[in-house]
């Protein structure tokens, strides 16, 4: 899941921030955010503790949709906590 702000994406960066998704929802770590959206093929969790940077050349074209406002707020909160950003 790309978690780079749209304002940044409009400037065509060479890299973006990504949070991997997994369908393994059974373990539910405190650094994972549940994503139960009809845009995904299955209920998944975003693994915020695995936040990484990747080249935009590695991004596969296609849009699987967007997360809702609640999930986005949870993602922001968990990532902020992990990075110790107020």
HTML snippet that shows the backbone in 3Dmol.js (N, CA, C, O; Angstrom):
<script src="https://3Dmol.org/build/3Dmol-min.js"></script>
<div id="view" style="width:600px;height:400px;position:relative"></div>
<script>
const pdb = `
ATOM      1  N   UNK A   1       0.840  -1.140   0.000  1.00  0.00           N
ATOM      2  CA  UNK A   1       0.000   0.000   0.000  1.00  0.00           C
ATOM      3  C   UNK A   1       0.906   1.230   0.000  1.00  0.00           C
ATOM      4  O   UNK A   1       1.796   1.351   0.842  1.00  0.00           O
ATOM      5  N   UNK A   2       0.679   2.131  -0.937  1.00  0.00           N
ATOM      6  CA  UNK A   2       1.435   3.380  -0.982  1.00  0.00           C
ATOM      7  C   UNK A   2       0.876   4.312   0.077  1.00  0.00           C
ATOM      8  O   UNK A   2      -0.331   4.552   0.118  1.00  0.00           O
ATOM      9  N   UNK A   3       1.733   4.838   0.930  1.00  0.00           N
ATOM     10  CA  UNK A   3       1.288   5.746   1.984  1.00  0.00           C
ATOM     11  C   UNK A   3       1.913   7.130   1.849  1.00  0.00           C
ATOM     12  O   UNK A   3       1.959   7.891   2.815  1.00  0.00           O
ATOM     13  N   UNK A   4       2.386   7.450   0.671  1.00  0.00           N
ATOM     14  CA  UNK A   4       2.946   8.767   0.408  1.00  0.00           C
ATOM     15  C   UNK A   4       1.800   9.716   0.059  1.00  0.00           C
ATOM     16  O   UNK A   4       0.878   9.343  -0.665  1.00  0.00           O
ATOM     17  N   UNK A   5       1.860  10.928   0.571  1.00  0.00           N
ATOM     18  CA  UNK A   5       0.800  11.911   0.363  1.00  0.00           C
ATOM     19  C   UNK A   5       0.621  12.237  -1.115  1.00  0.00           C
ATOM     20  O   UNK A   5       1.587  12.265  -1.877  1.00  0.00           O
ATOM     21  N   UNK A   6      -0.630  12.482  -1.511  1.00  0.00           N
ATOM     22  CA  UNK A   6      -0.922  12.798  -2.901  1.00  0.00           C
ATOM     23  C   UNK A   6      -0.184  14.038  -3.376  1.00  0.00           C
ATOM     24  O   UNK A   6       0.254  14.103  -4.524  1.00  0.00           O
ATOM     25  N   UNK A   7      -0.048  15.018  -2.502  1.00  0.00           N
ATOM     26  CA  UNK A   7       0.679  16.246  -2.851  1.00  0.00           C
ATOM     27  C   UNK A   7       2.105  15.912  -3.282  1.00  0.00           C
ATOM     28  O   UNK A   7       2.626  16.516  -4.220  1.00  0.00           O
ATOM     29  N   UNK A   8       2.731  14.968  -2.613  1.00  0.00           N
ATOM     30  CA  UNK A   8       4.083  14.535  -2.958  1.00  0.00           C
ATOM     31  C   UNK A   8       4.050  13.740  -4.262  1.00  0.00           C
ATOM     32  O   UNK A   8       4.924  13.906  -5.113  1.00  0.00           O
ATOM     33  N   UNK A   9       3.057  12.886  -4.420  1.00  0.00           N
ATOM     34  CA  UNK A   9       2.962  12.056  -5.619  1.00  0.00           C
ATOM     35  C   UNK A   9       2.771  12.890  -6.881  1.00  0.00           C
ATOM     36  O   UNK A   9       3.224  12.498  -7.956  1.00  0.00           O
ATOM     37  N   UNK A  10       2.105  14.037  -6.759  1.00  0.00           N
ATOM     38  CA  UNK A  10       1.889  14.917  -7.905  1.00  0.00           C
ATOM     39  C   UNK A  10       3.206  15.442  -8.475  1.00  0.00           C
ATOM     40  O   UNK A  10       3.271  15.823  -9.644  1.00  0.00           O
ATOM     41  N   UNK A  11       4.236  15.464  -7.666  1.00  0.00           N
ATOM     42  CA  UNK A  11       5.544  15.951  -8.113  1.00  0.00           C
ATOM     43  C   UNK A  11       6.412  14.846  -8.709  1.00  0.00           C
ATOM     44  O   UNK A  11       7.598  15.059  -8.961  1.00  0.00           O
ATOM     45  N   UNK A  12       5.832  13.672  -8.934  1.00  0.00           N
ATOM     46  CA  UNK A  12       6.503  12.530  -9.557  1.00  0.00           C
ATOM     47  C   UNK A  12       7.828  12.170  -8.880  1.00  0.00           C
ATOM     48  O   UNK A  12       8.889  12.255  -9.499  1.00  0.00           O
ATOM     49  N   UNK A  13       7.761  11.764  -7.601  1.00  0.00           N
ATOM     50  CA  UNK A  13       8.998  11.391  -6.900  1.00  0.00           C
ATOM     51  C   UNK A  13       9.586  10.106  -7.471  1.00  0.00           C
ATOM     52  O   UNK A  13       8.907   9.351  -8.166  1.00  0.00           O
ATOM     53  N   UNK A  14      10.841   9.873  -7.169  1.00  0.00           N
ATOM     54  CA  UNK A  14      11.494   8.630  -7.603  1.00  0.00           C
ATOM     55  C   UNK A  14      11.257   7.487  -6.622  1.00  0.00           C
ATOM     56  O   UNK A  14      11.429   6.317  -6.964  1.00  0.00           O
ATOM     57  N   UNK A  15      10.862   7.837  -5.404  1.00  0.00           N
ATOM     58  CA  UNK A  15      10.583   6.825  -4.388  1.00  0.00           C
ATOM     59  C   UNK A  15       9.275   7.160  -3.675  1.00  0.00           C
ATOM     60  O   UNK A  15       8.843   8.312  -3.649  1.00  0.00           O
ATOM     61  N   UNK A  16       8.661   6.141  -3.104  1.00  0.00           N
ATOM     62  CA  UNK A  16       7.434   6.302  -2.313  1.00  0.00           C
ATOM     63  C   UNK A  16       7.542   5.452  -1.056  1.00  0.00           C
ATOM     64  O   UNK A  16       8.338   4.514  -0.997  1.00  0.00           O
ATOM     65  N   UNK A  17       6.743   5.782  -0.059  1.00  0.00           N
ATOM     66  CA  UNK A  17       6.668   4.987   1.162  1.00  0.00           C
ATOM     67  C   UNK A  17       5.582   3.927   0.983  1.00  0.00           C
ATOM     68  O   UNK A  17       4.496   4.201   0.474  1.00  0.00           O
ATOM     69  N   UNK A  18       5.906   2.723   1.412  1.00  0.00           N
ATOM     70  CA  UNK A  18       4.981   1.598   1.285  1.00  0.00           C
ATOM     71  C   UNK A  18       4.792   0.902   2.626  1.00  0.00           C
ATOM     72  O   UNK A  18       5.720   0.792   3.427  1.00  0.00           O
ATOM     73  N   UNK A  19       3.580   0.438   2.848  1.00  0.00           N
ATOM     74  CA  UNK A  19       3.278  -0.420   3.992  1.00  0.00           C
ATOM     75  C   UNK A  19       2.765  -1.737   3.403  1.00  0.00           C
ATOM     76  O   UNK A  19       1.749  -1.747   2.708  1.00  0.00           O
ATOM     77  N   UNK A  20       3.453  -2.841   3.673  1.00  0.00           N
ATOM     78  CA  UNK A  20       3.002  -4.126   3.136  1.00  0.00           C
ATOM     79  C   UNK A  20       1.668  -4.562   3.741  1.00  0.00           C
ATOM     80  O   UNK A  20       1.349  -4.234   4.884  1.00  0.00           O
ATOM     81  N   UNK A  21       0.902  -5.301   2.953  1.00  0.00           N
ATOM     82  CA  UNK A  21      -0.367  -5.863   3.409  1.00  0.00           C
ATOM     83  C   UNK A  21      -0.225  -7.372   3.514  1.00  0.00           C
ATOM     84  O   UNK A  21       0.556  -7.986   2.788  1.00  0.00           O
ATOM     85  N   UNK A  22      -0.986  -7.959   4.421  1.00  0.00           N
ATOM     86  CA  UNK A  22      -1.053  -9.413   4.529  1.00  0.00           C
ATOM     87  C   UNK A  22      -2.496  -9.812   4.794  1.00  0.00           C
ATOM     88  O   UNK A  22      -3.271  -9.061   5.386  1.00  0.00           O
ATOM     89  N   UNK A  23      -2.831 -10.997   4.347  1.00  0.00           N
ATOM     90  CA  UNK A  23      -4.164 -11.548   4.613  1.00  0.00           C
ATOM     91  C   UNK A  23      -4.196 -12.306   5.936  1.00  0.00           C
ATOM     92  O   UNK A  23      -5.258 -12.748   6.374  1.00  0.00           O
ATOM     93  N   UNK A  24      -3.035 -12.459   6.573  1.00  0.00           N
ATOM     94  CA  UNK A  24      -2.959 -13.149   7.856  1.00  0.00           C
ATOM     95  C   UNK A  24      -3.463 -12.209   8.955  1.00  0.00           C
ATOM     96  O   UNK A  24      -2.691 -11.452   9.543  1.00  0.00           O
ATOM     97  N   UNK A  25      -4.745 -12.270   9.213  1.00  0.00           N
ATOM     98  CA  UNK A  25      -5.353 -11.379  10.201  1.00  0.00           C
ATOM     99  C   UNK A  25      -5.456 -12.027  11.582  1.00  0.00           C
ATOM    100  O   UNK A  25      -6.014 -11.430  12.503  1.00  0.00           O
ATOM    101  N   UNK A  26      -4.929 -13.231  11.731  1.00  0.00           N
ATOM    102  CA  UNK A  26      -5.088 -13.962  12.990  1.00  0.00           C
ATOM    103  C   UNK A  26      -4.170 -13.474  14.104  1.00  0.00           C
ATOM    104  O   UNK A  26      -4.532 -13.578  15.276  1.00  0.00           O
ATOM    105  N   UNK A  27      -3.000 -12.948  13.777  1.00  0.00           N
ATOM    106  CA  UNK A  27      -2.064 -12.594  14.851  1.00  0.00           C
ATOM    107  C   UNK A  27      -2.261 -11.180  15.384  1.00  0.00           C
ATOM    108  O   UNK A  27      -2.027 -10.944  16.570  1.00  0.00           O
ATOM    109  N   UNK A  28      -2.675 -10.251  14.568  1.00  0.00           N
ATOM    110  CA  UNK A  28      -3.016  -8.877  14.929  1.00  0.00           C
ATOM    111  C   UNK A  28      -2.046  -8.223  15.912  1.00  0.00           C
ATOM    112  O   UNK A  28      -2.334  -8.125  17.105  1.00  0.00           O
ATOM    113  N   UNK A  29      -0.922  -7.787  15.417  1.00  0.00           N
ATOM    114  CA  UNK A  29       0.051  -7.035  16.209  1.00  0.00           C
ATOM    115  C   UNK A  29      -0.462  -5.619  16.427  1.00  0.00           C
ATOM    116  O   UNK A  29      -1.314  -5.142  15.677  1.00  0.00           O
ATOM    117  N   UNK A  30       0.048  -4.954  17.438  1.00  0.00           N
ATOM    118  CA  UNK A  30      -0.400  -3.592  17.720  1.00  0.00           C
ATOM    119  C   UNK A  30       0.035  -2.606  16.635  1.00  0.00           C
ATOM    120  O   UNK A  30      -0.483  -1.492  16.561  1.00  0.00           O
ATOM    121  N   UNK A  31       0.975  -3.012  15.805  1.00  0.00           N
ATOM    122  CA  UNK A  31       1.459  -2.153  14.724  1.00  0.00           C
ATOM    123  C   UNK A  31       0.785  -2.469  13.387  1.00  0.00           C
ATOM    124  O   UNK A  31       1.210  -1.986  12.337  1.00  0.00           O
ATOM    125  N   UNK A  32      -0.270  -3.284  13.438  1.00  0.00           N
ATOM    126  CA  UNK A  32      -1.020  -3.622  12.236  1.00  0.00           C
ATOM    127  C   UNK A  32      -2.398  -2.967  12.283  1.00  0.00           C
ATOM    128  O   UNK A  32      -3.013  -2.856  13.343  1.00  0.00           O
ATOM    129  N   UNK A  33      -2.867  -2.537  11.114  1.00  0.00           N
ATOM    130  CA  UNK A  33      -4.175  -1.892  11.011  1.00  0.00           C
ATOM    131  C   UNK A  33      -5.067  -2.748  10.124  1.00  0.00           C
ATOM    132  O   UNK A  33      -4.710  -3.071   8.991  1.00  0.00           O
ATOM    133  N   UNK A  34      -6.228  -3.109  10.650  1.00  0.00           N
ATOM    134  CA  UNK A  34      -7.186  -3.919   9.910  1.00  0.00           C
ATOM    135  C   UNK A  34      -7.766  -3.113   8.754  1.00  0.00           C
ATOM    136  O   UNK A  34      -8.198  -1.975   8.937  1.00  0.00           O
ATOM    137  N   UNK A  35      -7.774  -3.706   7.569  1.00  0.00           N
ATOM    138  CA  UNK A  35      -8.333  -3.067   6.377  1.00  0.00           C
ATOM    139  C   UNK A  35      -9.452  -3.952   5.844  1.00  0.00           C
ATOM    140  O   UNK A  35      -9.208  -4.916   5.119  1.00  0.00           O
ATOM    141  N   UNK A  36     -10.645  -3.618   6.205  1.00  0.00           N
ATOM    142  CA  UNK A  36     -11.811  -4.377   5.755  1.00  0.00           C
ATOM    143  C   UNK A  36     -12.572  -3.505   4.767  1.00  0.00           C
ATOM    144  O   UNK A  36     -13.563  -2.865   5.119  1.00  0.00           O
ATOM    145  N   UNK A  37     -12.101  -3.491   3.538  1.00  0.00           N
ATOM    146  CA  UNK A  37     -12.681  -2.649   2.504  1.00  0.00           C
ATOM    147  C   UNK A  37     -13.072  -3.500   1.305  1.00  0.00           C
ATOM    148  O   UNK A  37     -12.379  -4.465   0.984  1.00  0.00           O
ATOM    149  N   UNK A  38     -14.167  -3.162   0.639  1.00  0.00           N
ATOM    150  CA  UNK A  38     -14.584  -3.942  -0.522  1.00  0.00           C
ATOM    151  C   UNK A  38     -13.613  -3.845  -1.704  1.00  0.00           C
ATOM    152  O   UNK A  38     -13.698  -4.641  -2.639  1.00  0.00           O
ATOM    153  N   UNK A  39     -12.691  -2.875  -1.666  1.00  0.00           N
ATOM    154  CA  UNK A  39     -11.719  -2.715  -2.756  1.00  0.00           C
ATOM    155  C   UNK A  39     -10.650  -3.799  -2.742  1.00  0.00           C
ATOM    156  O   UNK A  39     -10.051  -4.083  -3.779  1.00  0.00           O
ATOM    157  N   UNK A  40     -10.400  -4.410  -1.585  1.00  0.00           N
ATOM    158  CA  UNK A  40      -9.402  -5.471  -1.489  1.00  0.00           C
ATOM    159  C   UNK A  40     -10.071  -6.824  -1.710  1.00  0.00           C
ATOM    160  O   UNK A  40     -11.236  -7.005  -1.355  1.00  0.00           O
ATOM    161  N   UNK A  41      -9.340  -7.777  -2.295  1.00  0.00           N
ATOM    162  CA  UNK A  41      -9.935  -9.097  -2.533  1.00  0.00           C
ATOM    163  C   UNK A  41     -10.260  -9.868  -1.257  1.00  0.00           C
ATOM    164  O   UNK A  41     -11.093 -10.774  -1.275  1.00  0.00           O
ATOM    165  N   UNK A  42      -9.607  -9.516  -0.149  1.00  0.00           N
ATOM    166  CA  UNK A  42      -9.860 -10.184   1.136  1.00  0.00           C
ATOM    167  C   UNK A  42      -9.534  -9.212   2.259  1.00  0.00           C
ATOM    168  O   UNK A  42      -8.776  -8.260   2.075  1.00  0.00           O
ATOM    169  N   UNK A  43     -10.117  -9.465   3.424  1.00  0.00           N
ATOM    170  CA  UNK A  43      -9.768  -8.667   4.596  1.00  0.00           C
ATOM    171  C   UNK A  43      -8.269  -8.812   4.831  1.00  0.00           C
ATOM    172  O   UNK A  43      -7.727  -9.917   4.799  1.00  0.00           O
ATOM    173  N   UNK A  44      -7.609  -7.684   5.067  1.00  0.00           N
ATOM    174  CA  UNK A  44      -6.150  -7.677   5.211  1.00  0.00           C
ATOM    175  C   UNK A  44      -5.752  -6.768   6.355  1.00  0.00           C
ATOM    176  O   UNK A  44      -6.575  -6.026   6.892  1.00  0.00           O
ATOM    177  N   UNK A  45      -4.483  -6.832   6.721  1.00  0.00           N
ATOM    178  CA  UNK A  45      -3.933  -5.876   7.676  1.00  0.00           C
ATOM    179  C   UNK A  45      -2.722  -5.203   7.039  1.00  0.00           C
ATOM    180  O   UNK A  45      -1.955  -5.818   6.298  1.00  0.00           O
ATOM    181  N   UNK A  46      -2.580  -3.922   7.354  1.00  0.00           N
ATOM    182  CA  UNK A  46      -1.409  -3.165   6.923  1.00  0.00           C
ATOM    183  C   UNK A  46      -0.351  -3.318   8.007  1.00  0.00           C
ATOM    184  O   UNK A  46      -0.613  -3.031   9.175  1.00  0.00           O
ATOM    185  N   UNK A  47       0.824  -3.761   7.634  1.00  0.00           N
ATOM    186  CA  UNK A  47       1.915  -4.014   8.587  1.00  0.00           C
ATOM    187  C   UNK A  47       2.791  -2.763   8.705  1.00  0.00           C
ATOM    188  O   UNK A  47       3.849  -2.675   8.082  1.00  0.00           O
ATOM    189  N   UNK A  48       2.343  -1.809   9.504  1.00  0.00           N
ATOM    190  CA  UNK A  48       3.019  -0.518   9.627  1.00  0.00           C
ATOM    191  C   UNK A  48       4.460  -0.652  10.118  1.00  0.00           C
ATOM    192  O   UNK A  48       5.304   0.175   9.775  1.00  0.00           O
ATOM    193  N   UNK A  49       4.751  -1.671  10.907  1.00  0.00           N
ATOM    194  CA  UNK A  49       6.106  -1.877  11.420  1.00  0.00           C
ATOM    195  C   UNK A  49       7.088  -2.241  10.313  1.00  0.00           C
ATOM    196  O   UNK A  49       8.299  -2.243  10.535  1.00  0.00           O
ATOM    197  N   UNK A  50       6.578  -2.548   9.125  1.00  0.00           N
ATOM    198  CA  UNK A  50       7.429  -2.889   7.983  1.00  0.00           C
ATOM    199  C   UNK A  50       7.460  -1.766   6.945  1.00  0.00           C
ATOM    200  O   UNK A  50       7.753  -2.009   5.775  1.00  0.00           O
ATOM    201  N   UNK A  51       7.158  -0.539   7.371  1.00  0.00           N
ATOM    202  CA  UNK A  51       7.202   0.635   6.496  1.00  0.00           C
ATOM    203  C   UNK A  51       8.538   0.668   5.769  1.00  0.00           C
ATOM    204  O   UNK A  51       9.594   0.521   6.386  1.00  0.00           O
ATOM    205  N   UNK A  52       8.488   0.863   4.457  1.00  0.00           N
ATOM    206  CA  UNK A  52       9.702   0.842   3.655  1.00  0.00           C
ATOM    207  C   UNK A  52       9.601   1.867   2.536  1.00  0.00           C
ATOM    208  O   UNK A  52       8.543   2.452   2.303  1.00  0.00           O
ATOM    209  N   UNK A  53      10.700   2.071   1.858  1.00  0.00           N
ATOM    210  CA  UNK A  53      10.752   2.969   0.708  1.00  0.00           C
ATOM    211  C   UNK A  53      11.078   2.123  -0.515  1.00  0.00           C
ATOM    212  O   UNK A  53      11.919   1.226  -0.457  1.00  0.00           O
ATOM    213  N   UNK A  54      10.404   2.416  -1.619  1.00  0.00           N
ATOM    214  CA  UNK A  54      10.664   1.675  -2.858  1.00  0.00           C
ATOM    215  C   UNK A  54      10.674   2.640  -4.035  1.00  0.00           C
ATOM    216  O   UNK A  54      10.022   3.684  -4.015  1.00  0.00           O
ATOM    217  N   UNK A  55      11.410   2.273  -5.032  1.00  0.00           N
ATOM    218  CA  UNK A  55      11.458   3.052  -6.264  1.00  0.00           C
ATOM    219  C   UNK A  55      10.101   3.013  -6.950  1.00  0.00           C
ATOM    220  O   UNK A  55       9.434   1.978  -6.962  1.00  0.00           O
ATOM    221  N   UNK A  56       9.697   4.134  -7.515  1.00  0.00           N
ATOM    222  CA  UNK A  56       8.418   4.164  -8.220  1.00  0.00           C
ATOM    223  C   UNK A  56       8.442   3.243  -9.436  1.00  0.00           C
ATOM    224  O   UNK A  56       7.387   2.830  -9.918  1.00  0.00           O
ATOM    225  N   UNK A  57       9.620   2.922  -9.931  1.00  0.00           N
ATOM    226  CA  UNK A  57       9.713   2.012 -11.077  1.00  0.00           C
ATOM    227  C   UNK A  57       9.283   0.592 -10.706  1.00  0.00           C
ATOM    228  O   UNK A  57       9.000  -0.217 -11.589  1.00  0.00           O
ATOM    229  N   UNK A  58       9.231   0.283  -9.414  1.00  0.00           N
ATOM    230  CA  UNK A  58       8.830  -1.051  -8.962  1.00  0.00           C
ATOM    231  C   UNK A  58       7.330  -1.148  -8.675  1.00  0.00           C
ATOM    232  O   UNK A  58       6.819  -2.227  -8.379  1.00  0.00           O
ATOM    233  N   UNK A  59       6.637  -0.024  -8.763  1.00  0.00           N
ATOM    234  CA  UNK A  59       5.208  -0.005  -8.470  1.00  0.00           C
ATOM    235  C   UNK A  59       4.448  -0.513  -9.692  1.00  0.00           C
ATOM    236  O   UNK A  59       4.651  -0.031 -10.806  1.00  0.00           O
ATOM    237  N   UNK A  60       3.584  -1.477  -9.474  1.00  0.00           N
ATOM    238  CA  UNK A  60       2.764  -2.035 -10.544  1.00  0.00           C
ATOM    239  C   UNK A  60       1.586  -1.096 -10.768  1.00  0.00           C
ATOM    240  O   UNK A  60       0.941  -0.647  -9.820  1.00  0.00           O
ATOM    241  N   UNK A  61       1.319  -0.808 -12.036  1.00  0.00           N
ATOM    242  CA  UNK A  61       0.184   0.052 -12.355  1.00  0.00           C
ATOM    243  C   UNK A  61      -1.106  -0.597 -11.900  1.00  0.00           C
ATOM    244  O   UNK A  61      -1.240  -1.821 -11.897  1.00  0.00           O
ATOM    245  N   UNK A  62      -2.032   0.225 -11.525  1.00  0.00           N
ATOM    246  CA  UNK A  62      -3.326  -0.281 -11.083  1.00  0.00           C
ATOM    247  C   UNK A  62      -3.674   0.297  -9.734  1.00  0.00           C
ATOM    248  O   UNK A  62      -2.799   0.597  -8.923  1.00  0.00           O
ATOM    249  N   UNK A  63      -4.929   0.446  -9.511  1.00  0.00           N
ATOM    250  CA  UNK A  63      -5.413   1.031  -8.267  1.00  0.00           C
ATOM    251  C   UNK A  63      -6.389   0.048  -7.647  1.00  0.00           C
ATOM    252  O   UNK A  63      -7.446  -0.236  -8.209  1.00  0.00           O
ATOM    253  N   UNK A  64      -6.024  -0.468  -6.482  1.00  0.00           N
ATOM    254  CA  UNK A  64      -6.912  -1.394  -5.787  1.00  0.00           C
ATOM    255  C   UNK A  64      -7.909  -0.664  -4.905  1.00  0.00           C
ATOM    256  O   UNK A  64      -8.681  -1.294  -4.182  1.00  0.00           O
ATOM    257  N   UNK A  65      -7.895   0.653  -4.960  1.00  0.00           N
ATOM    258  CA  UNK A  65      -8.831   1.426  -4.172  1.00  0.00           C
ATOM    259  C   UNK A  65      -8.141   2.198  -3.066  1.00  0.00           C
ATOM    260  O   UNK A  65      -6.914   2.261  -2.986  1.00  0.00           O
ATOM    261  N   UNK A  66      -8.948   2.769  -2.236  1.00  0.00           N
ATOM    262  CA  UNK A  66      -8.457   3.587  -1.133  1.00  0.00           C
ATOM    263  C   UNK A  66      -9.060   3.095   0.171  1.00  0.00           C
ATOM    264  O   UNK A  66     -10.145   2.514   0.196  1.00  0.00           O
ATOM    265  N   UNK A  67      -8.340   3.340   1.244  1.00  0.00           N
ATOM    266  CA  UNK A  67      -8.879   2.976   2.560  1.00  0.00           C
ATOM    267  C   UNK A  67      -9.787   4.097   3.039  1.00  0.00           C
ATOM    268  O   UNK A  67      -9.669   5.237   2.589  1.00  0.00           O
ATOM    269  N   UNK A  68     -10.674   3.775   3.935  1.00  0.00           N
ATOM    270  CA  UNK A  68     -11.588   4.763   4.486  1.00  0.00           C
ATOM    271  C   UNK A  68     -10.899   5.695   5.464  1.00  0.00           C
ATOM    272  O   UNK A  68      -9.738   5.496   5.822  1.00  0.00           O
ATOM    273  N   UNK A  69     -11.622   6.705   5.887  1.00  0.00           N
ATOM    274  CA  UNK A  69     -11.078   7.725   6.780  1.00  0.00           C
ATOM    275  C   UNK A  69     -10.618   7.145   8.117  1.00  0.00           C
ATOM    276  O   UNK A  69      -9.599   7.571   8.661  1.00  0.00           O
ATOM    277  N   UNK A  70     -11.357   6.186   8.643  1.00  0.00           N
ATOM    278  CA  UNK A  70     -10.990   5.586   9.931  1.00  0.00           C
ATOM    279  C   UNK A  70      -9.678   4.825   9.824  1.00  0.00           C
ATOM    280  O   UNK A  70      -8.789   4.995  10.658  1.00  0.00           O
ATOM    281  N   UNK A  71      -9.553   3.985   8.798  1.00  0.00           N
ATOM    282  CA  UNK A  71      -8.320   3.217   8.607  1.00  0.00           C
ATOM    283  C   UNK A  71      -7.147   4.149   8.329  1.00  0.00           C
ATOM    284  O   UNK A  71      -6.041   3.913   8.814  1.00  0.00           O
ATOM    285  N   UNK A  72      -7.379   5.205   7.554  1.00  0.00           N
ATOM    286  CA  UNK A  72      -6.308   6.158   7.264  1.00  0.00           C
ATOM    287  C   UNK A  72      -5.833   6.838   8.546  1.00  0.00           C
ATOM    288  O   UNK A  72      -4.631   7.012   8.745  1.00  0.00           O
ATOM    289  N   UNK A  73      -6.757   7.219   9.404  1.00  0.00           N
ATOM    290  CA  UNK A  73      -6.389   7.835  10.685  1.00  0.00           C
ATOM    291  C   UNK A  73      -5.594   6.855  11.548  1.00  0.00           C
ATOM    292  O   UNK A  73      -4.636   7.251  12.212  1.00  0.00           O
ATOM    293  N   UNK A  74      -5.987   5.576  11.541  1.00  0.00           N
ATOM    294  CA  UNK A  74      -5.265   4.561  12.303  1.00  0.00           C
ATOM    295  C   UNK A  74      -3.856   4.362  11.743  1.00  0.00           C
ATOM    296  O   UNK A  74      -2.894   4.243  12.501  1.00  0.00           O
ATOM    297  N   UNK A  75      -3.740   4.326  10.416  1.00  0.00           N
ATOM    298  CA  UNK A  75      -2.423   4.192   9.783  1.00  0.00           C
ATOM    299  C   UNK A  75      -1.517   5.357  10.172  1.00  0.00           C
ATOM    300  O   UNK A  75      -0.359   5.158  10.538  1.00  0.00           O
ATOM    301  N   UNK A  76      -2.048   6.561  10.090  1.00  0.00           N
ATOM    302  CA  UNK A  76      -1.263   7.747  10.457  1.00  0.00           C
ATOM    303  C   UNK A  76      -0.816   7.684  11.913  1.00  0.00           C
ATOM    304  O   UNK A  76       0.332   7.992  12.231  1.00  0.00           O
ATOM    305  N   UNK A  77      -1.718   7.287  12.784  1.00  0.00           N
ATOM    306  CA  UNK A  77      -1.400   7.225  14.215  1.00  0.00           C
ATOM    307  C   UNK A  77      -0.318   6.194  14.500  1.00  0.00           C
ATOM    308  O   UNK A  77       0.629   6.474  15.235  1.00  0.00           O
ATOM    309  N   UNK A  78      -0.449   5.009  13.925  1.00  0.00           N
ATOM    310  CA  UNK A  78       0.528   3.945  14.186  1.00  0.00           C
ATOM    311  C   UNK A  78       1.894   4.326  13.613  1.00  0.00           C
ATOM    312  O   UNK A  78       2.916   4.148  14.276  1.00  0.00           O
ATOM    313  N   UNK A  79       1.914   4.846  12.390  1.00  0.00           N
ATOM    314  CA  UNK A  79       3.194   5.248  11.787  1.00  0.00           C
ATOM    315  C   UNK A  79       3.835   6.376  12.573  1.00  0.00           C
ATOM    316  O   UNK A  79       5.048   6.378  12.783  1.00  0.00           O
ATOM    317  N   UNK A  80       3.030   7.333  13.009  1.00  0.00           N
ATOM    318  CA  UNK A  80       3.554   8.433  13.835  1.00  0.00           C
ATOM    319  C   UNK A  80       4.153   7.910  15.135  1.00  0.00           C
ATOM    320  O   UNK A  80       5.215   8.365  15.560  1.00  0.00           O
ATOM    321  N   UNK A  81       3.477   6.961  15.764  1.00  0.00           N
ATOM    322  CA  UNK A  81       3.995   6.375  17.003  1.00  0.00           C
ATOM    323  C   UNK A  81       5.305   5.631  16.747  1.00  0.00           C
ATOM    324  O   UNK A  81       6.256   5.752  17.520  1.00  0.00           O
ATOM    325  N   UNK A  82       5.349   4.860  15.659  1.00  0.00           N
ATOM    326  CA  UNK A  82       6.564   4.110  15.331  1.00  0.00           C
ATOM    327  C   UNK A  82       7.756   5.037  15.075  1.00  0.00           C
ATOM    328  O   UNK A  82       8.884   4.726  15.457  1.00  0.00           O
ATOM    329  N   UNK A  83       7.501   6.159  14.437  1.00  0.00           N
ATOM    330  CA  UNK A  83       8.565   7.095  14.093  1.00  0.00           C
ATOM    331  C   UNK A  83       8.770   8.174  15.158  1.00  0.00           C
ATOM    332  O   UNK A  83       9.621   9.051  15.013  1.00  0.00           O
ATOM    333  N   UNK A  84       7.983   8.095  16.224  1.00  0.00           N
ATOM    334  CA  UNK A  84       8.041   9.065  17.317  1.00  0.00           C
ATOM    335  C   UNK A  84       7.834  10.490  16.818  1.00  0.00           C
ATOM    336  O   UNK A  84       8.582  11.407  17.158  1.00  0.00           O
ATOM    337  N   UNK A  85       6.789  10.647  15.996  1.00  0.00           N
ATOM    338  CA  UNK A  85       6.419  11.957  15.452  1.00  0.00           C
ATOM    339  C   UNK A  85       5.155  12.399  16.165  1.00  0.00           C
ATOM    340  O   UNK A  85       4.195  11.637  16.278  1.00  0.00           O
ATOM    341  N   UNK A  86       5.159  13.618  16.638  1.00  0.00           N
ATOM    342  CA  UNK A  86       3.949  14.147  17.319  1.00  0.00           C
ATOM    343  C   UNK A  86       2.982  14.719  16.331  1.00  0.00           C
ATOM    344  O   UNK A  86       1.919  15.204  16.718  1.00  0.00           O
TER     345      UNK A  86
END
`;
const viewer = $3Dmol.createViewer("view");
viewer.addModel(pdb, "pdb");
viewer.setStyle({}, {cartoon: {color: "spectrum"}});
viewer.zoomTo();
viewer.render();
</script>
